[in-house]
């Protein structure tokens, strides 16, 4: 059987709160032929048993059970070695994938004229992939807000310099040509930034498909070992900068500003209103106001200027109707 998409998921304990619900969300996908490769990085016996039960229920699931934690990069590379589809999706276990997400992701890759990496928008990320979600929203509300966003974002694509790898898709040959993820980063952090930098240097575009939304719990695999996270971040940041300099790009607040500027330019060029997207990201921008007084003044001025330009466009457009 020809497989449309190979999905690689790393598992490490916490089955009930992460991998289990993630697999349940994928069970709703009926429009594509999937293989779901779950790589377990040395979980406890209970988790392994739950994974085996899930594989028995869903024949699309293939298990690779490690006796030790090989880390994010090595684990994904191991899963990639088993992938049979021409296109792959690296997916964090703490995600939920709506049933209308994978088809547009795959179609975009298939229609691309040149190699690219693509990712969805979400409720939790460290870059411009995160959209505005009302504070205190429950999971069901977040998914509903994500669906509403997608209804207004059909066909909208944003170029970026970094994609968050909670959910990222590409051609398998692109992954292979870049040598996969770098195992030197150990358990995790910065291996996605490293991969994106290497891709960009090869002229591979990084794109956010704004009409695709994936729920992301965020940092679930490290939540039980918070003391080690700070150290791991510091070590891997040093390693990353030794390889790429300060290649992480600008702060998320300025990445979000660039998207607002992109919306405004598109509105002025095409005359098409992107009001919903603009106002959502403007609200997201207001969540990101810095504490430093000088930085706050510069940043809020930029937001106000963009807001005014957008309102002027809306006003002129309304007069011309």
Number of C-alpha atoms within 10 A of each C-alpha: 4 10 15 18 25 25 24 28 26 23 28 22 19 18 20 11 14 21 26 18 17 22 24 14 15 17 15 12 17 10 11 12 14 20 23 23 24 25 25 25 23 18 19 13 10 11 20 20 12 16 24 15 11 19 18 12 11 15 10 17 19 21 18 16 16 14 11 11 16 19 19 24 22 21 24 22 20 17 23 23 11 14 21 15 18 16 21 25 26 21 23 25 28 25 23 23 24 18 15 17 17 22 15 15 21 20 10 16 18 15 8 9 8 10 19 19 22 27 26 25 25 25 20 20 19 14 21 27 27 20 25 23 20 13 7 8 11 10 13 10 13 21 21 12 19 23 19 14 22 21 13 15 17 13 13 15 15 16 16 20 18 28 26 22 20 25 25 22 24 24 21 20 14 18 20 13 11 14 12 20 21 18 17 14 23 17 19 21 20 24 24 21 22 22 19 26 23 16 22 17 9 12 12 16 18 23 20 23 23 23 23 27 29 25 23 25 19 17 15 17 17 14 11 11 10 10 10 11 17 10 11 17 15 12 14 19 20 14 17 22 14 10 13 13 11 12 15 17 14 13 12 17 19 17 20 22 20 16 20 24 17 15 22 23 13 14 18 15 9 9 13 13 17 18 17 13 21 20 15 15 22 22 16 20 22 14 11 17 17 15 9 8 10 9 12 14 13 12 20 16 12 14 19 12 12 18 17 12 15 23 13 12 18 18 11 10 15 9 8 7 5
